[in-house]
Amino acid sequence: MVGAKDLDLALSDDQVELILGYVGLLHKWGAVYNLTAIKAPADILSQHVLDCLSIINPLLKRVGSVASVLDVGTGAGLPAVMIAIACPTIRVVALDAVAKKIAFIQQVGLQLGLNNLVAQHARIERINSASFDLIVSRAFASLGDFVNGTKGAIKNGGIWLAMKGRVPLEEIHSLPNGFVALEVEALQVPGLTAERCLVWISQTSAQAT
């Protein structure tokens, strides 16, 4: 797949077919349910799919290939579906408060046979399982709201990953007490000129205990 090699991703032919299958489903369902403002398959591929695939190698480096990941405010399943396809040994839960978006992700999982993907219709404040190694968000909320709203769902020692455009310096400086930005990682997404970065966040030892 064009762009995957630029991201140094070794995707199998089957994984590429699954990604293209997702693009087709999003194009079809998106026209009816208004799941995303981006409608054309080529634009979905560049602005959604490759944007989300760009986090795969950094994610694997941080949490490994056997982990549990929660995607908060997943929308049309981004990045949850891309993680599930690219990392079949990672358990991914896609969470959203909008029922039609969860119905779409359930259909995606069923049609593409993604057994490691679970779609859950709920508000994040109700998830207090403390069962996730990594919690990720893509344009979901401010960093402060993100970590405060999801801290009940993360394991002791777990980390947060916020997908952002420009480096959100003000948000980083305004993180609540007990949280620290571990790293801000610049990304280059093939075909996109817009700035992209990842903000990795953890609890301090005092907060974690």
Beta strands, then each sheet from edge to edge (+ up, - down):
strand 1: 68-72
strand 2: 91-96
strand 3: 117-121
strand 4: 132-138
strand 5: 154-164
strand 6: 179-187
strand 7: 196-203
sheet 1: 3+ 2+ 1+ 4+ 5+ 7- 6+
end
